[in-house]
């Protein structure tokens, strides 16, 4: 479940993804979630490398000027 608590519609949400053998990330397309609403986003992360039960997602925090190119 993704909650859009902002005042604008965002195109993507960056999340971290980890499993037993990797650490990476994904961009979730959230443009359909309007401000002050929630929605379910389904996105297959590393489906060729991990079983769905092995995937753990985590917050990567807000970008800073130094890390903005990673988001």
C-alpha positions in Angstrom: 0.0 0.0 0.0 1.3 3.4 -1.0 0.0 6.5 0.8 0.4 9.9 -1.0 0.5 12.4 1.8 1.9 15.1 -0.3 0.0 18.0 -2.1 1.1 16.8 -5.5 0.8 13.8 -7.8 4.2 12.1 -8.0 5.3 10.0 -11.1 7.5 7.5 -9.2 8.4 6.4 -5.7 11.9 5.1 -5.1 12.2 2.1 -2.8 15.1 -0.1 -1.7 14.9 -3.9 -2.4 16.9 -6.6 -0.7 17.1 -10.3 -0.6 19.4 -13.0 0.6 21.8 -12.4 -2.3 21.3 -8.8 -3.4 20.6 -5.2 -2.4 19.1 -2.9 -5.0 16.1 -0.7 -5.7 13.1 -0.1 -7.8 11.0 2.8 -9.1 7.3 2.3 -8.5 4.9 4.1 -10.9 2.6 5.9 -8.5 1.2 8.6 -10.8 -2.3 7.2 -10.4 -2.4 7.9 -6.7 -3.7 11.4 -6.1 -2.8 13.6 -3.1 -4.3 12.5 0.2 -5.2 9.0 -1.1 -3.7 5.5 -1.0 -3.3 2.7 -3.5 -1.8 -0.7 -4.1 1.1 -0.8 -6.5 2.2 -4.2 -7.8 5.8 -4.4 -9.2 7.9 -7.5 -9.7 11.4 -6.8 -8.4 14.2 -9.0 -9.5 11.8 -11.8 -10.5 14.6 -13.7 -12.3 16.8 -13.6 -9.2 14.5 -13.9 -6.2 11.4 -15.7 -5.2 8.6 -13.2 -4.2 8.8 -14.5 -0.6 12.5 -13.5 -0.5 11.9 -9.8 -1.5 12.1 -7.2 1.3 11.4 -3.6 0.5 12.6 -0.6 2.6 12.4 3.2 2.7 15.5 4.8 1.1 14.6 8.3 2.5 14.3 11.6 0.8 16.9 12.6 -1.8 19.6 15.2 -1.1 21.3 17.3 -3.7 24.2 14.9 -3.6 22.1 11.8 -4.1 19.3 13.2 -6.4 20.7 11.4 -9.5 20.1 8.0 -7.8 16.3 8.7 -7.4 
